[in-house]
Amino acid sequence: MNPPEECARCPARGKCPVYLAVSSGTVRYAPSGLGPALDENLGEQPCDTDSQPHPDEGRPPPLEAAPVSWKSVGPCKSRREPPGAVAEPCAGEEAPGEEGPAAAQLAVSRLRSSSVEIREKGSEFLKEELHKAQKELKLKGEECERLSKVREQLEQELEELTASLFEEAHKMVREANMKQAASEKQLKEARGKVDTTLFAEFQAWRESPTLDKSSPFLDRVYREDVGPCLDFTMRELSALVRTAVEDNTLTIEPVASQTPPTVKVATVEYGSTTTCALSGLARACRHRIRLGDSESHYYISPSSRARITAVCNFFTYIRYIQQGLVRQDAEPMFWEIMRLRKEMSLAKLGFFPQEA
């Protein structure tokens, strides 16, 4: 015979739903004061040694309830459980298995609400910033467009000014070339028309320059230009002026308008600023002449001054040639003398600059 085996306290402990629920934690076991009595009633029953082993043998023994006093864990106030009853959730209290999903759903809902609010505020802020950036970009674009137009306008004006300056420069060069060509043409024509006799006389005088009238060249100039230009109405004074010009002792001075003139002349009618001492004509005399070291002054008209000045310019140039101060070829010297002779002819005819 097999040795006696220890019998289980509950014959249906392997299939009892209460046991399974308590052992898995689904239902909480609340012990009451009837525990000891229940234990006594549920004491061990003698096992039949001849019976077959129970199918639940070998499983872990059931949990034994410890005798503890009941304490409410919920917010219930008016409900009271009888002794030995299983605790049930109070009104408004969720079962332990249902508390987690509800709280998580509530938390997720709150999180979603906060997320939506944050997203909306962030979207509004981004829209405002985007609007500001677009506005600033538009202003910068307009400014860039304005500056671009100003630059294009300045470039166009600069190109037009440059083209105008080049055109004006080319025009001036072209006109200068034309004038030079015309002058050279006139010079060649004039040189072709030069009296060979007169030029030969000048070359002969240039070889030994002198102021003596015996030279054919100076004799011609005295006879054709100097004599007629210094031939005034007052013969005696005209001769004195001619001698002073030849000796280079004649002085021409402007008249001071603030002091009345006092002139020592042969007659009283030549002693005022309204009568020319050489021509005897009533003219406004703004200059006076002095002959040599004499203290006498003679008031002359602008026409008389122009005639005297033209002759003085001629004698000054031939004196430079005589002294060797003019270093040119014979032909340029000759043409300069021709120009001075032309001035004497014009002054003799009454053509003179207005400032004279």
Residue frames relative to the residue before (quaternion, step in Angstrom):
aa qw qx qy qz dx dy dz
M 1.0000 0.0000 0.0000 0.0000 0.00 0.00 0.00
N 0.4872 -0.6599 0.4933 0.2895 3.55 -1.10 0.87
P 0.5622 -0.5847 0.4476 0.3766 3.57 -1.13 0.53
P 0.5906 -0.5963 0.4067 0.3609 3.53 -1.10 0.62
E 0.2583 -0.7580 0.5827 0.1384 3.58 -0.98 0.89
E 0.5395 -0.6198 0.4751 0.3147 3.48 -1.17 0.64
C 0.3359 -0.7568 0.5326 0.1756 3.55 -0.77 1.07
A 0.5153 -0.6253 0.4902 0.3211 3.57 -1.15 0.61
R 0.5793 -0.6061 0.4285 0.3367 3.49 -1.18 0.64
C 0.7748 0.1991 -0.1022 0.5913 3.58 0.99 -0.88
P 0.4037 -0.7352 0.4781 0.2607 3.57 -0.59 1.04
A 0.7620 0.3570 -0.1980 0.5026 3.68 1.10 -0.63
R 0.2835 0.8049 -0.4897 0.1789 3.47 1.19 0.49
G 0.6523 0.5193 -0.3387 0.4359 3.62 1.02 -0.36
K 0.7741 0.3126 -0.1595 0.5269 3.56 1.21 -0.52
C 0.4791 0.6865 -0.4376 0.3280 3.59 1.21 -0.11
P 0.4294 -0.7190 0.4786 0.2638 3.62 -0.72 0.98
V 0.6176 0.5398 -0.3571 0.4468 3.58 1.08 -0.66
Y 0.6469 0.5203 -0.3183 0.4577 3.53 0.99 -0.84
L 0.6718 0.5002 -0.2981 0.4578 3.51 0.90 -0.95
A 0.6595 0.5071 -0.3151 0.4568 3.60 0.98 -0.83
V 0.6748 0.4816 -0.3074 0.4672 3.58 0.95 -0.85
S 0.6825 0.5004 -0.3017 0.4391 3.56 0.91 -0.90
S 0.7033 0.4429 -0.2786 0.4811 3.64 1.13 -0.59
G 0.5277 -0.6606 0.3988 0.3552 3.61 1.26 -0.15
T 0.4463 0.6994 -0.4661 0.3071 3.58 1.20 0.06
V 0.7725 0.1850 -0.0843 0.6015 3.60 1.05 -0.84
R 0.3508 -0.7340 0.5454 0.2018 3.48 -0.95 1.00
Y 0.3233 -0.7445 0.5571 0.1754 3.48 -0.97 0.86
A 0.1065 -0.7940 0.5980 0.0233 3.54 -0.71 1.18
P 0.2391 -0.7965 0.5354 0.1474 3.63 -0.24 1.16
S 0.2020 -0.7716 0.5937 0.1067 3.54 -1.16 0.57
G 0.7199 -0.4500 0.3202 0.4204 3.58 -1.30 -0.09
L 0.6105 0.5652 -0.3532 0.4278 3.57 1.21 -0.19
G 0.3659 0.7787 -0.4551 0.2295 3.52 1.26 0.04
P 0.6894 0.4748 -0.3114 0.4498 3.65 0.73 -0.91
A 0.6643 0.4963 -0.3223 0.4566 3.56 0.93 -0.87
L 0.6380 0.5200 -0.3305 0.4619 3.49 1.02 -0.80
D 0.6346 0.5356 -0.3292 0.4495 3.52 1.05 -0.69
E 0.6553 0.5124 -0.3189 0.4542 3.49 0.99 -0.77
N 0.6646 0.4978 -0.3046 0.4666 3.55 1.00 -0.85
L 0.7273 0.3833 -0.2182 0.5258 3.47 1.20 -0.69
G 0.2233 0.8038 -0.5214 0.1795 3.53 1.05 0.66
E 0.6887 -0.4870 0.3386 0.4169 3.47 -1.29 0.24
Q 0.2490 -0.7357 0.6144 0.1389 3.51 -0.99 0.88
P 0.5440 -0.6207 0.4431 0.3499 3.53 -1.02 0.74
C 0.3312 -0.7432 0.5541 0.1758 3.44 -0.92 0.94
D 0.4262 -0.6611 0.5572 0.2661 3.44 -1.18 0.65
T 0.3596 -0.7667 0.4964 0.1907 3.43 -0.54 1.21
D 0.6753 0.4928 -0.3154 0.4491 3.48 1.17 -0.45
S 0.5557 0.6174 -0.3945 0.3930 3.56 1.27 -0.26
Q 0.5813 -0.5896 0.4410 0.3463 3.47 -1.28 0.43
P 0.5850 -0.5747 0.4180 0.3908 3.62 -1.07 0.51
H 0.5194 -0.6430 0.4842 0.2869 3.55 -1.15 0.85
P 0.5676 -0.6272 0.4004 0.3522 3.48 -0.96 0.70
D 0.6748 0.5015 -0.3018 0.4495 3.62 1.12 -0.55
E 0.4424 0.6853 -0.4798 0.3232 3.54 1.23 0.01
G 0.7172 0.4053 -0.3311 0.4602 3.50 -1.07 0.76
R 0.5918 0.5439 -0.3776 0.4598 3.65 1.22 -0.24
P 0.6048 -0.5585 0.3996 0.4034 3.60 -1.15 0.39
P 0.5673 -0.6122 0.4275 0.3474 3.55 -1.05 0.72
P 0.5702 -0.6075 0.4232 0.3559 3.57 -1.12 0.59
L 0.5830 -0.5770 0.4390 0.3666 3.50 -1.27 0.50
E 0.2980 -0.7408 0.5784 0.1673 3.48 -1.04 0.82
A 0.3971 -0.7265 0.5169 0.2173 3.51 -0.87 0.97
A 0.3046 -0.7387 0.5760 0.1724 3.48 -0.92 0.96
P 0.4567 -0.6907 0.4813 0.2876 3.58 -0.86 0.86
V 0.1503 0.7658 -0.6078 0.1467 3.59 -0.41 1.26
S 0.5257 -0.6243 0.4776 0.3252 3.53 -1.24 0.43
W 0.5115 -0.6571 0.4725 0.2887 3.58 -1.12 0.71
K 0.0130 0.7678 -0.6401 0.0235 3.53 -1.08 0.85
S 0.4399 -0.7074 0.4911 0.2547 3.52 -0.87 1.00
V 0.1892 -0.7889 0.5780 0.0880 3.58 -0.98 0.90
G 0.6727 0.4784 -0.2974 0.4797 3.57 1.19 -0.02
P 0.6239 -0.5670 0.3929 0.3673 3.56 -1.26 0.11
C 0.3607 0.7513 -0.4939 0.2479 3.64 1.21 0.27
K 0.1942 -0.8039 0.5578 0.0694 3.55 -1.00 0.86
S 0.7925 0.3434 -0.1694 0.4747 3.57 0.91 -0.89
R 0.6760 0.4790 -0.2974 0.4746 3.57 1.24 -0.29
R 0.0505 -0.7935 0.6063 -0.0121 3.50 -1.01 0.86
E 0.3578 -0.7546 0.5168 0.1883 3.49 -0.75 1.10
P 0.4598 -0.6558 0.5115 0.3112 3.59 -1.03 0.73
P 0.6268 -0.5391 0.3902 0.4053 3.54 -1.21 0.43
G 0.8080 0.2793 -0.2293 0.4654 3.52 -1.08 0.86
A 0.5651 0.5984 -0.3944 0.4086 3.62 1.27 -0.10
V 0.5022 -0.6357 0.4959 0.3127 3.48 -1.19 0.57
A 0.4797 -0.6863 0.4655 0.2868 3.59 -0.85 0.97
E 0.1421 -0.7717 0.6174 0.0547 3.53 -1.02 0.94
P 0.5645 -0.6023 0.4283 0.3677 3.56 -1.06 0.54
C 0.4671 -0.6767 0.5027 0.2668 3.50 -1.09 0.80
A 0.6634 -0.4827 0.3839 0.4236 3.49 -1.36 0.19
G 0.7829 0.2710 -0.2328 0.5093 3.52 -0.83 0.90
E 0.6630 0.4547 -0.3118 0.5064 3.58 1.24 -0.17
E 0.3153 -0.7655 0.5364 0.1642 3.51 -0.81 1.04
A 0.5874 -0.5688 0.4430 0.3676 3.47 -1.22 0.50
P 0.6409 -0.5477 0.3567 0.4025 3.55 -1.12 0.59
G 0.6757 0.5069 -0.3149 0.4330 3.61 0.96 -0.72
E 0.7193 0.4387 -0.2398 0.4824 3.57 1.22 -0.55
E 0.5320 0.6547 -0.4061 0.3514 3.63 1.19 -0.32
G 0.6607 0.5381 -0.3119 0.4202 3.63 0.93 -0.85
P 0.7074 0.4519 -0.2967 0.4553 3.68 0.65 -0.90
A 0.6487 0.5167 -0.3299 0.4510 3.60 0.96 -0.76
A 0.6727 0.4851 -0.3017 0.4702 3.55 0.92 -0.91
A 0.6427 0.5189 -0.3226 0.4622 3.56 1.05 -0.81
Q 0.6442 0.5181 -0.3228 0.4608 3.56 1.02 -0.83
L 0.6442 0.5164 -0.3136 0.4689 3.57 1.04 -0.84
A 0.6576 0.5065 -0.3072 0.4655 3.57 0.99 -0.89
V 0.6462 0.5149 -0.3182 0.4649 3.56 1.03 -0.85
S 0.6384 0.5321 -0.3190 0.4556 3.56 1.05 -0.83
R 0.6617 0.4870 -0.3046 0.4818 3.55 0.97 -0.88
L 0.6455 0.5231 -0.3213 0.4543 3.57 0.98 -0.83
R 0.6434 0.5115 -0.3212 0.4703 3.55 1.02 -0.82
S 0.6400 0.5282 -0.3237 0.4545 3.59 0.99 -0.85
S 0.6683 0.4876 -0.2965 0.4772 3.56 0.94 -0.94
S 0.6447 0.5277 -0.3203 0.4508 3.56 1.00 -0.84
V 0.6479 0.5096 -0.3189 0.4678 3.59 0.98 -0.84
E 0.6553 0.5138 -0.3111 0.4581 3.58 0.97 -0.88
I 0.6584 0.4964 -0.3060 0.4758 3.56 0.97 -0.90
R 0.6447 0.5272 -0.3187 0.4526 3.56 1.00 -0.83
E 0.6537 0.5097 -0.3138 0.4631 3.57 1.01 -0.84
K 0.6640 0.4904 -0.3067 0.4739 3.58 0.93 -0.91
G 0.6540 0.5057 -0.3151 0.4662 3.58 0.96 -0.84
S 0.6405 0.5224 -0.3257 0.4591 3.55 1.04 -0.79
E 0.6471 0.5071 -0.3197 0.4712 3.60 0.99 -0.82
F 0.6527 0.5117 -0.3174 0.4597 3.59 0.94 -0.88
L 0.6661 0.4947 -0.3020 0.4694 3.57 0.95 -0.89
K 0.6277 0.5288 -0.3401 0.4590 3.59 1.04 -0.74
E 0.6497 0.5072 -0.3188 0.4679 3.59 0.98 -0.86
E 0.6652 0.4936 -0.3078 0.4681 3.58 0.90 -0.89
L 0.6413 0.5195 -0.3203 0.4650 3.55 1.02 -0.80
H 0.6398 0.5189 -0.3224 0.4663 3.57 1.03 -0.81
K 0.6490 0.5076 -0.3153 0.4709 3.59 0.98 -0.86
A 0.6657 0.5025 -0.3088 0.4572 3.57 0.93 -0.90
Q 0.6508 0.5046 -0.3202 0.4682 3.58 0.99 -0.80
K 0.6402 0.5230 -0.3258 0.4588 3.58 1.03 -0.78
E 0.6646 0.4882 -0.3013 0.4786 3.57 0.93 -0.92
L 0.6436 0.5213 -0.3198 0.4602 3.56 1.01 -0.81
K 0.6381 0.5230 -0.3235 0.4633 3.56 1.05 -0.75
L 0.6534 0.5056 -0.3107 0.4700 3.57 0.99 -0.89
K 0.6614 0.4921 -0.3131 0.4715 3.58 0.96 -0.85
G 0.6298 0.5310 -0.3375 0.4555 3.56 1.06 -0.72
E 0.6521 0.5030 -0.3157 0.4712 3.58 0.99 -0.82
E 0.6463 0.5154 -0.3194 0.4634 3.57 1.02 -0.83
C 0.6492 0.5072 -0.3138 0.4720 3.56 0.98 -0.85
E 0.6453 0.5177 -0.3225 0.4601 3.57 1.00 -0.77
R 0.6503 0.5094 -0.3153 0.4671 3.57 1.02 -0.84
L 0.6693 0.4867 -0.3051 0.4713 3.58 0.94 -0.89
S 0.6193 0.5383 -0.3449 0.4557 3.55 1.08 -0.70
K 0.6506 0.5050 -0.3177 0.4699 3.58 0.99 -0.81
V 0.6390 0.5195 -0.3269 0.4636 3.58 1.01 -0.84
R 0.6547 0.5090 -0.3157 0.4612 3.57 0.96 -0.85
E 0.6525 0.5057 -0.3194 0.4653 3.57 0.94 -0.83
Q 0.6503 0.5122 -0.3210 0.4600 3.57 1.00 -0.81
L 0.6585 0.4985 -0.3115 0.4699 3.59 0.97 -0.86
E 0.6429 0.5132 -0.3292 0.4636 3.57 0.97 -0.79
Q 0.6529 0.5072 -0.3198 0.4628 3.57 0.97 -0.82
E 0.6592 0.4960 -0.3132 0.4706 3.59 0.95 -0.86
L 0.6405 0.5213 -0.3294 0.4577 3.58 1.01 -0.80
E 0.6497 0.5080 -0.3194 0.4667 3.57 0.98 -0.82
E 0.6573 0.5008 -0.3145 0.4672 3.56 0.97 -0.85
L 0.6544 0.5052 -0.3185 0.4637 3.59 0.98 -0.85
T 0.6465 0.5175 -0.3239 0.4575 3.57 0.96 -0.85
A 0.6614 0.5000 -0.3068 0.4674 3.54 0.94 -0.91
S 0.6480 0.5161 -0.3206 0.4594 3.57 1.02 -0.81
L 0.6575 0.5052 -0.3150 0.4618 3.57 0.97 -0.84
F 0.6500 0.5025 -0.3233 0.4695 3.57 0.95 -0.82
E 0.6534 0.5119 -0.3173 0.4587 3.55 0.97 -0.85
E 0.6585 0.4994 -0.3090 0.4706 3.57 0.98 -0.86
A 0.6434 0.5169 -0.3276 0.4598 3.58 1.00 -0.82
H 0.6593 0.4959 -0.3137 0.4702 3.58 0.94 -0.88
K 0.6322 0.5341 -0.3321 0.4525 3.56 1.05 -0.77
M 0.6663 0.4967 -0.3037 0.4659 3.56 0.93 -0.90
V 0.6489 0.5031 -0.3249 0.4693 3.59 0.97 -0.81
R 0.6494 0.5174 -0.3192 0.4568 3.55 0.98 -0.85
E 0.6650 0.4936 -0.3080 0.4683 3.58 0.94 -0.85
A 0.6443 0.5166 -0.3271 0.4593 3.57 1.01 -0.81
N 0.6497 0.5096 -0.3190 0.4652 3.56 1.00 -0.81
M 0.6465 0.5132 -0.3244 0.4620 3.55 1.02 -0.80
K 0.6592 0.5020 -0.3131 0.4641 3.57 0.96 -0.86
Q 0.6470 0.5167 -0.3228 0.4585 3.55 1.00 -0.83
A 0.6516 0.5083 -0.3173 0.4652 3.53 0.99 -0.86
A 0.6535 0.5078 -0.3190 0.4619 3.57 0.99 -0.82
S 0.6500 0.5134 -0.3224 0.4583 3.58 1.00 -0.81
E 0.6556 0.5030 -0.3180 0.4649 3.53 0.96 -0.86
K 0.6305 0.5308 -0.3308 0.4597 3.56 1.06 -0.76
Q 0.6667 0.4935 -0.3023 0.4696 3.55 0.94 -0.92
L 0.6376 0.5307 -0.3323 0.4487 3.54 1.02 -0.80
K 0.6562 0.5044 -0.3136 0.4654 3.55 0.96 -0.85
E 0.6512 0.5082 -0.3176 0.4656 3.54 1.00 -0.84
A 0.6617 0.5005 -0.3123 0.4627 3.55 0.99 -0.87
R 0.6446 0.5156 -0.3296 0.4582 3.54 1.00 -0.78
G 0.6424 0.5236 -0.3258 0.4550 3.54 1.09 -0.63
K 0.7182 0.4329 -0.2368 0.4907 3.54 1.22 -0.59
V 0.4145 0.7220 -0.4700 0.2934 3.59 1.24 0.02
D 0.4711 -0.6512 0.5254 0.2792 3.43 -1.11 0.87
T 0.3903 -0.7502 0.4839 0.2252 3.51 -0.48 1.14
T 0.6075 0.5580 -0.3587 0.4370 3.59 1.09 -0.61
L 0.6692 0.4959 -0.2982 0.4662 3.56 0.92 -0.97
F 0.6693 0.4923 -0.3071 0.4641 3.61 0.91 -0.84
A 0.6244 0.5231 -0.3369 0.4723 3.58 1.09 -0.68
E 0.6349 0.5187 -0.3304 0.4676 3.59 1.03 -0.76
F 0.6500 0.5083 -0.3212 0.4648 3.58 1.01 -0.79
Q 0.6536 0.5044 -0.3251 0.4613 3.59 0.93 -0.81
A 0.6359 0.5127 -0.3364 0.4686 3.58 1.01 -0.72
W 0.6603 0.4872 -0.3142 0.4774 3.62 0.97 -0.79
R 0.6427 0.5451 -0.3269 0.4276 3.63 1.00 -0.84
E 0.6005 0.5673 -0.3747 0.4209 3.60 1.04 -0.55
S 0.7800 0.0149 -0.0189 0.6253 3.61 1.11 -0.66
P 0.1189 -0.8460 0.5159 0.0631 3.59 0.39 1.24
T 0.1056 0.7657 -0.6246 0.1115 3.57 -1.00 0.94
L 0.4479 -0.6814 0.5117 0.2706 3.53 -1.29 0.37
D 0.4155 0.7107 -0.4670 0.3228 3.56 1.23 0.25
K 0.4696 -0.7084 0.4624 0.2525 3.54 -0.92 0.96
S 0.5214 0.6527 -0.4145 0.3609 3.56 1.24 -0.21
S 0.5404 0.6060 -0.4070 0.4184 3.59 1.23 -0.31
P 0.5185 -0.6560 0.4416 0.3253 3.63 -0.84 0.87
F 0.6377 0.5411 -0.3324 0.4361 3.56 1.03 -0.78
L 0.7152 0.4249 -0.2615 0.4895 3.63 0.79 -1.04
D 0.5996 0.5590 -0.3748 0.4330 3.61 1.03 -0.64
R 0.6432 0.5084 -0.3193 0.4753 3.59 1.01 -0.80
V 0.6709 0.4943 -0.3089 0.4583 3.63 0.90 -0.91
Y 0.6364 0.5127 -0.3379 0.4669 3.62 0.98 -0.80
R 0.7130 0.4790 -0.2662 0.4374 3.53 0.82 -0.97
E 0.7678 0.3789 -0.2051 0.4741 3.60 0.91 -0.83
D 0.8198 0.2558 -0.1109 0.5002 3.62 0.99 -0.67
V 0.7343 0.4388 -0.2729 0.4402 3.61 0.56 -1.09
G 0.6733 0.5053 -0.3079 0.4433 3.62 0.80 -0.98
P 0.7124 0.4375 -0.2913 0.4649 3.66 0.68 -0.91
C 0.6560 0.5246 -0.3346 0.4273 3.60 1.01 -0.70
L 0.7543 0.3468 -0.2047 0.5185 3.63 1.10 -0.65
D 0.4750 0.6508 -0.4518 0.3830 3.57 1.18 0.39
F 0.0092 0.8183 -0.5707 0.0680 3.60 -0.12 1.36
T 0.6993 -0.4628 0.3385 0.4269 3.53 -1.33 0.14
M 0.7029 0.4046 -0.2412 0.5330 3.57 0.96 -0.89
R 0.2884 -0.8238 0.4656 0.1462 3.56 0.07 1.36
E 0.6760 0.5143 -0.3075 0.4289 3.55 0.83 -1.00
L 0.6865 0.4560 -0.2792 0.4927 3.59 0.89 -0.92
S 0.6057 0.5593 -0.3548 0.4409 3.61 1.09 -0.64
A 0.6502 0.5075 -0.3210 0.4654 3.59 0.98 -0.80
L 0.6388 0.5192 -0.3245 0.4659 3.59 1.02 -0.82
V 0.6496 0.5105 -0.3174 0.4654 3.59 0.99 -0.85
R 0.6493 0.5234 -0.3227 0.4476 3.61 0.94 -0.83
T 0.6560 0.5039 -0.3105 0.4684 3.58 0.98 -0.83
A 0.6560 0.5082 -0.3118 0.4628 3.59 0.98 -0.87
V 0.6339 0.5184 -0.3388 0.4633 3.61 1.02 -0.71
E 0.6693 0.4959 -0.3076 0.4598 3.59 0.92 -0.88
D 0.7201 0.4172 -0.2426 0.4986 3.58 1.07 -0.75
N 0.3853 -0.7461 0.4569 0.2935 3.57 1.31 -0.07
T 0.4977 0.6474 -0.4279 0.3873 3.59 0.98 0.91
L 0.5098 0.6374 -0.4328 0.3827 3.61 1.20 0.27
T 0.1424 -0.7840 0.6028 0.0419 3.57 -1.06 0.92
I 0.1386 -0.7696 0.6199 0.0639 3.57 -0.97 0.95
E 0.0420 -0.8106 0.5832 -0.0318 3.58 -0.75 1.09
P 0.4522 -0.6507 0.5209 0.3174 3.60 -1.11 0.58
V 0.4621 -0.6775 0.5030 0.2730 3.55 -1.15 0.64
A 0.3704 -0.7016 0.5635 0.2300 3.56 -0.97 0.92
S 0.3707 -0.7790 0.4654 0.1978 3.56 -0.61 1.18
Q 0.6469 0.5547 -0.3401 0.3976 3.63 1.12 -0.48
T 0.7446 0.3411 -0.2254 0.5277 3.62 1.10 -0.42
P 0.4507 -0.6776 0.4977 0.3000 3.61 -0.89 0.84
P 0.4693 -0.7069 0.4506 0.2776 3.61 -0.86 0.88
T 0.1063 -0.7433 0.6568 0.0699 3.48 -1.28 0.65
V 0.0035 0.8381 -0.5400 0.0770 3.57 -0.27 1.27
K 0.2806 -0.7375 0.5926 0.1622 3.52 -1.04 0.84
V 0.1827 0.7700 -0.5836 0.1822 3.57 -0.28 1.30
A 0.6979 -0.4863 0.3236 0.4145 3.54 -1.32 0.25
T 0.7960 0.1472 -0.0663 0.5833 3.56 1.00 -0.85
V 0.6035 -0.5930 0.4024 0.3496 3.56 -1.17 0.55
E 0.6210 0.5884 -0.3551 0.3769 3.60 0.99 -0.69
Y 0.6860 0.4442 -0.3002 0.4920 3.63 1.15 -0.29
G 0.5931 0.6104 -0.3499 0.3913 3.57 1.20 0.05
S 0.6556 0.4683 -0.3533 0.4754 3.64 1.01 0.58
T 0.5890 -0.6039 0.4194 0.3354 3.54 -1.29 0.42
T 0.6466 0.5180 -0.3298 0.4526 3.58 1.22 0.06
T 0.7274 0.3416 -0.2169 0.5542 3.60 1.31 0.03
C 0.3773 -0.7255 0.5336 0.2159 3.58 -0.87 1.01
A 0.4331 -0.7257 0.4807 0.2339 3.58 -0.86 1.00
L 0.6952 0.4662 -0.2793 0.4705 3.63 1.14 -0.44
S 0.7715 0.3220 -0.1877 0.5156 3.59 0.91 -0.86
G 0.3707 -0.7448 0.4785 0.2808 3.60 1.17 -0.49
L 0.5274 0.6328 -0.4052 0.3965 3.59 1.28 0.19
A 0.5091 -0.6295 0.4918 0.3205 3.52 -1.22 0.61
R 0.2151 0.7574 -0.5771 0.2168 3.54 -0.32 1.30
A 0.5232 -0.5985 0.4975 0.3472 3.55 -1.28 0.46
C 0.1564 -0.8165 0.5534 0.0520 3.57 -0.46 1.22
R 0.0776 -0.8198 0.5673 0.0080 3.57 -0.49 1.19
H 0.7382 0.2950 -0.2132 0.5679 3.61 1.30 0.09
R 0.1237 -0.7653 0.6255 0.0886 3.52 -1.32 0.36
I 0.2917 -0.7598 0.5606 0.1526 3.54 -1.18 0.59
R 0.1488 -0.7516 0.6365 0.0885 3.47 -1.30 0.58
L 0.2840 -0.7896 0.5313 0.1166 3.55 -0.84 1.10
G 0.8398 -0.0529 0.0017 0.5404 3.57 -0.53 1.20
D 0.7719 -0.3128 0.2666 0.4850 3.53 -1.01 -0.97
S 0.3978 0.7295 -0.4747 0.2904 3.57 1.24 0.16
E 0.4198 -0.7018 0.5236 0.2389 3.53 -1.20 0.64
S 0.5106 0.6434 -0.4178 0.3883 3.55 1.25 0.01
H 0.1430 -0.7723 0.6165 0.0551 3.53 -1.10 0.85
Y 0.1541 -0.7841 0.5991 0.0503 3.52 -1.01 0.90
Y 0.3229 -0.7559 0.5431 0.1713 3.54 -0.71 1.12
I 0.0836 -0.8094 0.5812 -0.0065 3.55 -0.86 1.04
S 0.5112 -0.6419 0.4894 0.2952 3.54 -1.24 0.59
P 0.6728 -0.4839 0.3537 0.4338 3.65 -1.22 0.23
S 0.6386 0.5272 -0.3432 0.4431 3.61 0.96 -0.71
S 0.6624 0.4885 -0.3051 0.4791 3.59 0.93 -0.88
R 0.6373 0.5210 -0.3367 0.4573 3.60 0.96 -0.77
A 0.6459 0.5208 -0.3305 0.4498 3.65 0.93 -0.83
R 0.6525 0.5142 -0.3168 0.4577 3.63 0.96 -0.80
I 0.6674 0.4861 -0.3004 0.4775 3.59 0.96 -0.92
T 0.6540 0.5250 -0.3151 0.4443 3.60 0.94 -0.86
A 0.6403 0.5283 -0.3349 0.4457 3.62 0.95 -0.81
V 0.6649 0.4836 -0.3075 0.4790 3.60 0.95 -0.82
C 0.6410 0.5259 -0.3290 0.4520 3.60 0.99 -0.84
N 0.6305 0.5311 -0.3361 0.4555 3.63 1.00 -0.73
F 0.6407 0.5220 -0.3262 0.4589 3.59 1.00 -0.80
F 0.6957 0.4645 -0.2867 0.4670 3.59 0.84 -0.97
T 0.6051 0.5527 -0.3642 0.4425 3.61 1.06 -0.63
Y 0.6818 0.4930 -0.3018 0.4484 3.61 0.91 -0.88
I 0.6870 0.4605 -0.3107 0.4684 3.61 0.90 -0.82
R 0.5832 0.5397 -0.3842 0.4702 3.61 1.16 -0.43
Y 0.6202 0.5332 -0.3417 0.4629 3.64 1.04 -0.76
I 0.6454 0.5060 -0.3192 0.4749 3.58 1.01 -0.82
Q 0.6491 0.5227 -0.3148 0.4543 3.57 0.97 -0.87
Q 0.7163 0.4369 -0.2491 0.4836 3.59 1.02 -0.80
G 0.5060 -0.6815 0.4049 0.3400 3.61 1.27 -0.04
L 0.4341 0.7174 -0.4494 0.3080 3.60 1.18 0.44
V 0.6670 0.4466 -0.2959 0.5178 3.59 1.24 -0.34
R 0.0648 -0.8140 0.5771 -0.0089 3.57 -0.40 1.21
Q 0.3806 0.6874 -0.5231 0.3301 3.57 0.24 1.30
D 0.6094 -0.5250 0.4317 0.4082 3.50 -1.34 0.11
A 0.6937 -0.4922 0.3296 0.4097 3.55 -1.23 0.28
E 0.6599 0.5394 -0.3211 0.4129 3.58 0.95 -0.84
P 0.6729 0.4594 -0.3286 0.4776 3.70 0.79 -0.79
M 0.6185 0.5304 -0.3506 0.4618 3.62 1.00 -0.69
F 0.6507 0.5258 -0.3182 0.4459 3.54 0.91 -0.90
W 0.6902 0.4758 -0.2932 0.4597 3.60 0.90 -0.88
E 0.6133 0.5192 -0.3609 0.4734 3.59 1.11 -0.50
I 0.6374 0.5051 -0.3299 0.4793 3.59 1.00 -0.70
M 0.6210 0.5318 -0.3398 0.4649 3.58 1.05 -0.71
R 0.6410 0.5163 -0.3288 0.4631 3.59 1.02 -0.74
L 0.6606 0.4974 -0.3096 0.4694 3.60 0.96 -0.82
R 0.6274 0.5189 -0.3330 0.4756 3.60 1.05 -0.66
K 0.6160 0.5379 -0.3365 0.4668 3.56 1.12 -0.68
E 0.6423 0.5112 -0.3285 0.4671 3.60 0.97 -0.80
M 0.6417 0.5088 -0.3351 0.4660 3.63 0.95 -0.73
S 0.6469 0.5144 -0.3271 0.4582 3.58 1.00 -0.76
L 0.6688 0.4917 -0.3043 0.4672 3.61 0.94 -0.87
A 0.6536 0.5032 -0.3254 0.4623 3.60 0.94 -0.82
K 0.6193 0.5424 -0.3382 0.4560 3.62 1.06 -0.74
L 0.7005 0.4532 -0.2568 0.4878 3.58 1.13 -0.73
G 0.6091 -0.5936 0.3419 0.3996 3.61 1.25 -0.04
F 0.5485 0.5807 -0.4164 0.4341 3.62 1.24 0.22
F 0.2045 0.7678 -0.5748 0.1956 3.54 -0.60 1.16
P 0.6115 -0.5511 0.3999 0.4032 3.65 -1.10 0.42
Q 0.5806 -0.6213 0.4082 0.3322 3.55 -1.10 0.74
E 0.6412 0.5314 -0.3532 0.4262 3.60 1.07 -0.60
A 0.5034 0.6405 -0.4398 0.3780 3.56 1.22 -0.14
